[in-house]
Every structure is written in structure tokens, then in C-alpha cells.
Amino acid sequence: MMTSRTLWIRSISALILVVSSLNVAAYDCNEKSPTFKKEGDNYFNFHDAKPLTTEQRTDIKRIFSSLKKRLRGEGVVTLCEDIEGKTIKVVSKEKLSAEVELQSNGHLSIQLDVYNRHNKISDIESLNYFSKTDHLSFISKAPNSFSFSYKIRNFNRRGVNVFKEKFVTLSVNDGVLTIHTLNFYFGYFVSSTKRTLHP
């Protein structure tokens, strides 16, 4: 019988493999999340999240403090859509402008103005990372980047219980911010975004 410690170690091991290959991973539509494959029914349970350490918050401020407050750039969105009874990947491009705020506690806030060139739709997204209320399942640190995953359970507009999982890599090189996100819905791949923002 597996103990909670054994499950936790296995979960972390799985996440290490995922996060380390995040930038090159290509998932098929409706492919299971790697953690779902590893955890089975336990995938839908939330594990206790450890708060960021002082060292991690120091590294966050060091990495992201070099960013300008206003950035612009482009994004690539890969979305699984049901077209004529078949689920296929639809790729579109975005034009982006952003306002970046890094608070003294390491909370990174990014306000994105998004124009999707394929759908010709404008939208506003608020991205918030490293707040004290985040339930991050895992964080790995490289000299200029952070990778992490987290799960969300909430209700949509129809009152339906929704379970999501995200894998995120944030990296900064020469003032350029890259945000790569993989999105899973009830444990299955639905979309990804790669956004590059520069001064």
C-alpha cells in the first residue's frame, strides 16, 4: 500500500520529467496529462502546496526585475477544436502588448492586451504568478527561468465543476520574456500558448 509520502515523491518525479521537457513537448489532442498517467484517481486530489522559500522569492525578483514595465510581442496558440466530428489542432498567432509589475514579495503580474489574428478578436488577460495564495505543485529553477505546474478547480458560467491543470515556464533572456503554457482539462490536453515579449 502506497503511503502519502510515496505518492508525493512519485508525483514530484513525474513533474520533474514534464517540466524539464516543457519547451519541446508536443501533445496530441485529448492526450492524458503526464501527472494523470502517473497518479491515476489521485490526480484529482490537491496536494498541500509549500510556500515559496525566501531564496526562491529572491531568485524571482532577480530574474524578473530586469523586465521593462511595458512590453510587446507575439504569441502562438495551439487549440484543440472539434471540426466536423474530428478533434484537430488549430494554430493561430497573436499580437501582444503587456504591462508588467513585480511586487516586493515576488508576485509577478502581467496585464496582456491580446489580438488574435486568426479570429480577429481582441481580449485582455490578467496573468498572476507567485502570489501567496498560489497552489504550485512544483517549481524548478534555472539561472534565468522558473517552471511550475498547478491545478485549479472552479465552476464555469453554467455552474459546472471544472478541473484544470497548467504547466508554465517563464524565462527572461536579455530583457525578453517568454511564457510557455500547457493546458489540460480534466486531465486531457486542450491547448498551449507560447508568448514572447520584448521592450
N, C-alpha and C positions, 0 to 999 in steps of 0.2 A: 504494500500500500504506500502510495506516494505521500510524503509529508509536504506541508505548505512550503517549506524551505527548498525541497527538491524541485517542486513546480516553479518556484521563483527563479532558481538557478537555470532551469531549462528555458524559461521564458527569456531571461536575460541573454542566454547563449544564442537563442534564435534571433533576438533583436540585434545582437552584435553583427550577425551574418547579414541581416537585411540592411542595416544602416551602413555598413561598410561598402555595400554594393548599390546603394541608393541611386547614384547618378547614372548607372548603366543598366539598371533593372528594366526589363520590358515585360509588362504583364499583359496577359490576354484578358479580354472582357469576361467578367464573371469568374476569373481565377481566384482561388482562395488566398486570403492573406497568409503569409508565412507563419505568423503567430497563431492564426486559426488552425492551420495544419498541425502545429506543434501542441497547442493547448486543448484542442477539441472543445467540449462543452464548457471548460473553464475559461475559454476565450471571452465569454460574455460577462465574466466577473471582473470587477475593478480591483486591482491590487493597490495596497497602500502606497501612495506616492511619497517619495522622500523629497523634502525641500532642497532647493539649490544650496550648495555649500558656499561659504564666504569666498573660497578660491574660485569656484565656478562663476560667481557673480563678478568677481574681479576680472576674470578672463572675458566674460561677456562685455563688460564695459571697455576693456582694452580692444577687443576685436571690432566692436560696432561704433565706438566713439569717433572713429575716423570718417564716418559717413557724413556727407553733407545733408542738410535738412531737406533740401529739395532735389529729387532725382527724377530721371525719365528713362524710358527704355521700352523693351518689347517682351512679350511673353508668347509661349507656345502652349496651347491647351489640347489635350487628347481626351476625348469624351466618348464613352460607350453609349451608342444610341440604337434604339430598335427601329430599323428601317425595313419595311416590307417583310416583317416576321423574322428578320435576321438581326442579331446584335453585332454591330461593326464599330470600329474606331473612326471617329471623325476628328480631324486635326484642324485647328483654327489658330489664327495669330491675333495678338493683342497689341495695342498701343497703350503705353502706360505713363502716368506721371504720379509721383509719390511725395508725401510729406513724412519725414522720419523724425521720431522723438525717442531719445534714450533717457530714461529717468535714472536718478541716482541709485535706485535699488536694483538696476539691471533690467527693468521692464522695458521691452522694445515695442514701440507702437508704430505701425506703418499704415497711413491712410492712402489708399490707391484709387486713382481715377482710371477706370478701365474702358477702353473702346475695343470691342471685338469686331475685327474687320470682316469676318465671315458672316456674322449675323447682323452687322451694322447696329449694334446695341451698345449704349453707354451705361456704365454702372459704377457704383462706389463700394469698395470693400475696406473693411477695417481689420487689419491683421494685428494681433496682440500676442507677444511671446514673453515667456519667463516671468509672468506675474506670480504673486504668492499663492494664488488660487489654482494655478495650473496643476493638473494631474499627469505629469510626464512619466511615462513608463520607463524611459531610458534616455540617457544623454551620453553621447560620446563627444570628445573634444579633440580637435586638430589645431594646429597653430593658428589657422585663420577661419575656422568653421565650427559649427555646432550641429549635431544631428540628434534627432529625438523622435519619439512616437507618443501618441496619446489617443485615448478613446473618449468618445462623447456619447451620452445618452440623453435625448431630449424628445420633445413632441413637435411634429410639424403642424402646419396650419389646419390640417384635418383632424388633429388630435391623435395621430398615430405615433406610437412609440418608435423612435428611430435610433439605431445604433451605428455609429461611425468610428472609423479608425483612420488616423493620419500618420504618415511618416514625412518628416520635414528635415531638410538640410538647408541651413543658412550659412553662406560663405561670403567673405569680403576679401577682394584682391585689388590693390591699387585704387581703392575708393569705389570699386564696382561691387554691388550687392547682387548675389544670385540666390533665389528662393526656389527650391525644388520640392514639390509636394506630391505624394501618392495618396489617393483617397480610396477607402474601402467602405462599402455599405453593407451592413450585416455580415461582414467578413469577406466580401467579394469585391474585386477591383471594379471601379466605375470610372475613374478619371485620374489625370495627372496634369500638373502645370509646371513649367519651368520659366521663371521670370528673371530677367537680367536688367538691373537698374544702374545707371551711371550718372555722374554730375552733369 
